[in-house]
Amino acid sequence: MKKILAISIVLFAFTAATFAQATATSNASATIVGPIGIANTTAMNFGNVAVSATVPGTVVLDPAGLRTPTGGVTLPATAGTVAAAVFNVTGADGYTYAITLPATLTISFGAINMTVDTFTSTPSGTGSLAGGSQVLSVGATLNVAAAQAAGTYTSVTPFTVMVNYN
């Protein structure tokens, strides 16, 4: 009887150890999405601007390409080329992305400068890649000094618009 009891205790100990732990396995995977891209299709142009000899002003160019003058700035009937900057954003269909606009840009005519700031965009802040692409339009504010010298002002370096997947 003692022998049977001893064998039972040994068997129970092995059986209990077998049920004290369990294991399982799993696979892992990842999907790399295609990179997001952005290409400029239209350059920003504030068009023709007339200035006051004594009062500074601005030209606000919205993302739709509409201009609004303030202060000593007027917009002549001969508008010239007026355009918001337009970009084509491409990437994975259905993904959203964040938009980062520049803070300021200097445009120059020789040694004479004007500042472009207060950049805005449509869409604003975040875009969505329906069908894998979206048009992004960018406007800004041109700051014009009183008696700003006549000439064609251009940026020495282009401004940067950055997009990143959310």
ZADO-1210 file (C-alpha; in nm, 4 decimals, padded with zeros to 6 digits):
<atoms>
<atom x="00.0000" y="00.0000" z="00.0000" code="MET" pos="1"/>
<atom x="00.2830" y="00.2337" z="00.0860" code="LYS" pos="2"/>
<atom x="00.4430" y="00.1476" z="-00.2436" code="LYS" pos="3"/>
<atom x="00.1247" y="00.2312" z="-00.4368" code="ILE" pos="4"/>
<atom x="00.0876" y="00.5551" z="-00.2420" code="LEU" pos="5"/>
<atom x="00.4497" y="00.6514" z="-00.3180" code="ALA" pos="6"/>
<atom x="00.4055" y="00.5767" z="-00.6897" code="ILE" pos="7"/>
<atom x="00.0798" y="00.7778" z="-00.6929" code="SER" pos="8"/>
<atom x="00.2519" y="01.0753" z="-00.5308" code="ILE" pos="9"/>
<atom x="00.5370" y="01.0634" z="-00.7870" code="VAL" pos="10"/>
<atom x="00.2933" y="01.0373" z="-01.0799" code="LEU" pos="11"/>
<atom x="00.0819" y="01.3216" z="-00.9376" code="PHE" pos="12"/>
<atom x="00.3918" y="01.5424" z="-00.9052" code="ALA" pos="13"/>
<atom x="00.4848" y="01.4859" z="-01.2721" code="PHE" pos="14"/>
<atom x="00.1260" y="01.5399" z="-01.3829" code="THR" pos="15"/>
<atom x="00.0936" y="01.8633" z="-01.1794" code="ALA" pos="16"/>
<atom x="00.4180" y="01.9971" z="-01.3310" code="ALA" pos="17"/>
<atom x="00.2821" y="01.9258" z="-01.6787" code="THR" pos="18"/>
<atom x="-00.0325" y="02.1392" z="-01.6150" code="PHE" pos="19"/>
<atom x="00.1483" y="02.4278" z="-01.4385" code="ALA" pos="20"/>
<atom x="00.2543" y="02.6038" z="-01.7603" code="GLN" pos="21"/>
<atom x="00.1374" y="02.6483" z="-02.1190" code="ALA" pos="22"/>
<atom x="00.2904" y="02.7968" z="-02.4320" code="THR" pos="23"/>
<atom x="00.1641" y="02.9332" z="-02.7608" code="ALA" pos="24"/>
<atom x="00.3224" y="03.0770" z="-03.0740" code="THR" pos="25"/>
<atom x="00.2412" y="03.3711" z="-03.3014" code="SER" pos="26"/>
<atom x="00.3614" y="03.5094" z="-03.6313" code="ASN" pos="27"/>
<atom x="00.4510" y="03.8772" z="-03.6922" code="ALA" pos="28"/>
<atom x="00.4072" y="04.0914" z="-04.0029" code="SER" pos="29"/>
<atom x="00.4341" y="04.4492" z="-04.1262" code="ALA" pos="30"/>
<atom x="00.3133" y="04.6333" z="-04.4338" code="THR" pos="31"/>
<atom x="00.5309" y="04.9089" z="-04.5737" code="ILE" pos="32"/>
<atom x="00.3196" y="05.1735" z="-04.7482" code="VAL" pos="33"/>
<atom x="00.4513" y="05.3665" z="-05.0453" code="GLY" pos="34"/>
<atom x="00.6145" y="05.6986" z="-04.9651" code="PRO" pos="35"/>
<atom x="00.4162" y="06.0208" z="-04.9601" code="ILE" pos="36"/>
<atom x="00.5139" y="06.2663" z="-05.2321" code="GLY" pos="37"/>
<atom x="00.4560" y="06.6311" z="-05.3147" code="ILE" pos="38"/>
<atom x="00.5219" y="06.8193" z="-05.6384" code="ALA" pos="39"/>
<atom x="00.4721" y="07.1868" z="-05.7173" code="ASN" pos="40"/>
<atom x="00.2529" y="07.2441" z="-06.0235" code="THR" pos="41"/>
<atom x="00.1920" y="07.6226" z="-05.9997" code="THR" pos="42"/>
<atom x="00.4201" y="07.8894" z="-05.8509" code="ALA" pos="43"/>
<atom x="00.2827" y="08.1561" z="-05.6155" code="MET" pos="44"/>
<atom x="00.2423" y="08.4982" z="-05.7767" code="ASN" pos="45"/>
<atom x="00.0882" y="08.8066" z="-05.6143" code="PHE" pos="46"/>
<atom x="00.0493" y="08.9788" z="-05.9522" code="GLY" pos="47"/>
<atom x="00.0688" y="09.3544" z="-06.0094" code="ASN" pos="48"/>
<atom x="00.0558" y="09.5706" z="-05.6960" code="VAL" pos="49"/>
<atom x="00.0437" y="09.9504" z="-05.6623" code="ALA" pos="50"/>
<atom x="00.1783" y="10.1150" z="-05.3442" code="VAL" pos="51"/>
<atom x="00.1269" y="10.4354" z="-05.1541" code="SER" pos="52"/>
<atom x="00.4194" y="10.6749" z="-05.1143" code="ALA" pos="53"/>
<atom x="00.3439" y="10.7105" z="-04.7417" code="THR" pos="54"/>
<atom x="00.1352" y="10.4140" z="-04.6165" code="VAL" pos="55"/>
<atom x="00.2550" y="10.0504" z="-04.6011" code="PRO" pos="56"/>
<atom x="00.0130" y="09.7675" z="-04.6716" code="GLY" pos="57"/>
<atom x="-00.0314" y="09.4043" z="-04.7597" code="THR" pos="58"/>
<atom x="-00.1702" y="09.1797" z="-05.0280" code="VAL" pos="59"/>
<atom x="-00.3436" y="08.8734" z="-04.8871" code="VAL" pos="60"/>
<atom x="-00.3483" y="08.5929" z="-05.1446" code="LEU" pos="61"/>
<atom x="-00.5839" y="08.3160" z="-05.0356" code="ASP" pos="62"/>
<atom x="-00.5413" y="07.9492" z="-05.1402" code="PRO" pos="63"/>
<atom x="-00.8088" y="07.9976" z="-05.4094" code="ALA" pos="64"/>
<atom x="-00.5932" y="08.2678" z="-05.5725" code="GLY" pos="65"/>
<atom x="-00.8067" y="08.5669" z="-05.4692" code="LEU" pos="66"/>
<atom x="-00.6250" y="08.8844" z="-05.3582" code="ARG" pos="67"/>
<atom x="-00.7256" y="09.1334" z="-05.0895" code="THR" pos="68"/>
<atom x="-00.5298" y="09.4585" z="-05.0424" code="PRO" pos="69"/>
<atom x="-00.4879" y="09.6395" z="-04.7090" code="THR" pos="70"/>
<atom x="-00.3381" y="09.9713" z="-04.6018" code="GLY" pos="71"/>
<atom x="-00.1630" y="10.1670" z="-04.8756" code="GLY" pos="72"/>
<atom x="-00.1773" y="09.8873" z="-05.1332" code="VAL" pos="73"/>
<atom x="-00.4141" y="09.8900" z="-05.4310" code="THR" pos="74"/>
<atom x="-00.4650" y="09.6334" z="-05.7021" code="LEU" pos="75"/>
<atom x="-00.4487" y="09.7780" z="-06.0554" code="PRO" pos="76"/>
<atom x="-00.7032" y="09.6779" z="-06.3208" code="ALA" pos="77"/>
<atom x="-00.4174" y="09.5063" z="-06.5044" code="THR" pos="78"/>
<atom x="-00.3745" y="09.2259" z="-06.2536" code="ALA" pos="79"/>
<atom x="-00.0818" y="09.0479" z="-06.4157" code="GLY" pos="80"/>
<atom x="-00.0302" y="08.6833" z="-06.3280" code="THR" pos="81"/>
<atom x="-00.2038" y="08.5985" z="-06.0004" code="VAL" pos="82"/>
<atom x="-00.1835" y="08.2463" z="-05.8589" code="ALA" pos="83"/>
<atom x="-00.1750" y="08.0636" z="-05.5308" code="ALA" pos="84"/>
<atom x="00.0932" y="07.7959" z="-05.5145" code="ALA" pos="85"/>
<atom x="-00.0491" y="07.4572" z="-05.6109" code="VAL" pos="86"/>
<atom x="00.0989" y="07.1204" z="-05.5181" code="PHE" pos="87"/>
<atom x="-00.0024" y="06.7625" z="-05.5993" code="ASN" pos="88"/>
<atom x="00.0268" y="06.5331" z="-05.2968" code="VAL" pos="89"/>
<atom x="00.0429" y="06.1588" z="-05.3690" code="THR" pos="90"/>
<atom x="00.0579" y="05.8524" z="-05.1472" code="GLY" pos="91"/>
<atom x="-00.1340" y="05.5563" z="-05.0117" code="ALA" pos="92"/>
<atom x="-00.5052" y="05.5652" z="-05.0952" code="ASP" pos="93"/>
<atom x="-00.7238" y="05.6669" z="-04.8004" code="GLY" pos="94"/>
<atom x="-00.4389" y="05.7840" z="-04.5780" code="TYR" pos="95"/>
<atom x="-00.4335" y="06.1268" z="-04.4141" code="THR" pos="96"/>
<atom x="-00.1351" y="06.3568" z="-04.3913" code="TYR" pos="97"/>
<atom x="-00.0182" y="06.6603" z="-04.1936" code="ALA" pos="98"/>
<atom x="00.0763" y="06.9839" z="-04.3731" code="ILE" pos="99"/>
<atom x="00.3626" y="07.2064" z="-04.2554" code="THR" pos="100"/>
<atom x="00.3860" y="07.5525" z="-04.4109" code="LEU" pos="101"/>
<atom x="00.6793" y="07.7937" z="-04.3949" code="PRO" pos="102"/>
<atom x="00.6833" y="08.0822" z="-04.1461" code="ALA" pos="103"/>
<atom x="00.8329" y="08.3478" z="-04.3746" code="THR" pos="104"/>
<atom x="00.9886" y="08.3980" z="-04.7138" code="LEU" pos="105"/>
<atom x="01.1912" y="08.6896" z="-04.8470" code="THR" pos="106"/>
<atom x="01.1411" y="08.8013" z="-05.2041" code="ILE" pos="107"/>
<atom x="01.3895" y="09.0458" z="-05.3579" code="SER" pos="108"/>
<atom x="01.4430" y="09.2946" z="-05.6366" code="PHE" pos="109"/>
<atom x="01.8187" y="09.3434" z="-05.6299" code="GLY" pos="110"/>
<atom x="01.9029" y="09.4443" z="-05.2720" code="ALA" pos="111"/>
<atom x="01.5429" y="09.5517" z="-05.1919" code="ILE" pos="112"/>
<atom x="01.3275" y="09.2988" z="-05.0070" code="ASN" pos="113"/>
<atom x="00.9681" y="09.2221" z="-04.9137" code="MET" pos="114"/>
<atom x="00.8525" y="08.9604" z="-04.6659" code="THR" pos="115"/>
<atom x="00.5902" y="08.6962" z="-04.7372" code="VAL" pos="116"/>
<atom x="00.4316" y="08.5397" z="-04.4277" code="ASP" pos="117"/>
<atom x="00.1053" y="08.4067" z="-04.2788" code="THR" pos="118"/>
<atom x="00.0930" y="08.1099" z="-04.5162" code="PHE" pos="119"/>
<atom x="-00.2447" y="07.9325" z="-04.5418" code="THR" pos="120"/>
<atom x="-00.3549" y="07.6220" z="-04.7263" code="SER" pos="121"/>
<atom x="-00.6547" y="07.4310" z="-04.8569" code="THR" pos="122"/>
<atom x="-00.6856" y="07.1766" z="-04.7150" code="PRO" pos="123"/>
<atom x="-00.5683" y="07.3317" z="-04.3899" code="SER" pos="124"/>
<atom x="-00.3574" y="07.1380" z="-04.1392" code="GLY" pos="125"/>
<atom x="-00.4479" y="06.7882" z="-04.2582" code="THR" pos="126"/>
<atom x="-00.5280" y="06.6405" z="-04.5982" code="GLY" pos="127"/>
<atom x="-00.6736" y="06.3099" z="-04.7170" code="SER" pos="128"/>
<atom x="-00.5464" y="06.1020" z="-05.0073" code="LEU" pos="129"/>
<atom x="-00.8735" y="05.9867" z="-05.1641" code="ALA" pos="130"/>
<atom x="-00.7732" y="05.7833" z="-05.4665" code="GLY" pos="131"/>
<atom x="-00.4068" y="05.8268" z="-05.3672" code="GLY" pos="132"/>
<atom x="-00.3747" y="06.1985" z="-05.4420" code="SER" pos="133"/>
<atom x="-00.4955" y="06.5442" z="-05.3458" code="GLN" pos="134"/>
<atom x="-00.4416" y="06.8992" z="-05.4681" code="VAL" pos="135"/>
<atom x="-00.2950" y="07.1296" z="-05.2012" code="LEU" pos="136"/>
<atom x="-00.3227" y="07.5073" z="-05.2601" code="SER" pos="137"/>
<atom x="-00.1168" y="07.7601" z="-05.0627" code="VAL" pos="138"/>
<atom x="-00.1674" y="08.1338" z="-05.0183" code="GLY" pos="139"/>
<atom x="00.0181" y="08.3919" z="-04.8082" code="ALA" pos="140"/>
<atom x="00.0451" y="08.7592" z="-04.7179" code="THR" pos="141"/>
<atom x="00.2841" y="08.9948" z="-04.8984" code="LEU" pos="142"/>
<atom x="00.4073" y="09.2802" z="-04.6763" code="ASN" pos="143"/>
<atom x="00.4660" y="09.5956" z="-04.8798" code="VAL" pos="144"/>
<atom x="00.6516" y="09.9021" z="-04.7503" code="ALA" pos="145"/>
<atom x="00.5392" y="10.2562" z="-04.8227" code="ALA" pos="146"/>
<atom x="00.7103" y="10.3732" z="-05.1445" code="ALA" pos="147"/>
<atom x="00.8251" y="10.0156" z="-05.2190" code="GLN" pos="148"/>
<atom x="01.0562" y="10.0323" z="-05.5221" code="ALA" pos="149"/>
<atom x="00.9056" y="09.9279" z="-05.8553" code="ALA" pos="150"/>
<atom x="01.0355" y="09.6011" z="-05.9995" code="GLY" pos="151"/>
<atom x="00.9774" y="09.2275" z="-06.0183" code="THR" pos="152"/>
<atom x="01.0496" y="09.0653" z="-05.6809" code="TYR" pos="153"/>
<atom x="01.1349" y="08.6949" z="-05.6681" code="THR" pos="154"/>
<atom x="01.2522" y="08.4519" z="-05.4041" code="SER" pos="155"/>
<atom x="01.6184" y="08.3560" z="-05.4203" code="VAL" pos="156"/>
<atom x="01.5321" y="08.0144" z="-05.2774" code="THR" pos="157"/>
<atom x="01.1913" y="07.8502" z="-05.3085" code="PRO" pos="158"/>
<atom x="00.9726" y="07.8015" z="-05.0023" code="PHE" pos="159"/>
<atom x="00.9127" y="07.4530" z="-04.8659" code="THR" pos="160"/>
<atom x="00.5793" y="07.2850" z="-04.7962" code="VAL" pos="161"/>
<atom x="00.6157" y="06.9569" z="-04.6080" code="MET" pos="162"/>
<atom x="00.3673" y="06.6694" z="-04.5890" code="VAL" pos="163"/>
<atom x="00.3865" y="06.3626" z="-04.3635" code="ASN" pos="164"/>
<atom x="00.1540" y="06.0684" z="-04.3117" code="TYR" pos="165"/>
<atom x="-00.0505" y="06.0918" z="-03.9916" code="ASN" pos="166"/>
</atoms>
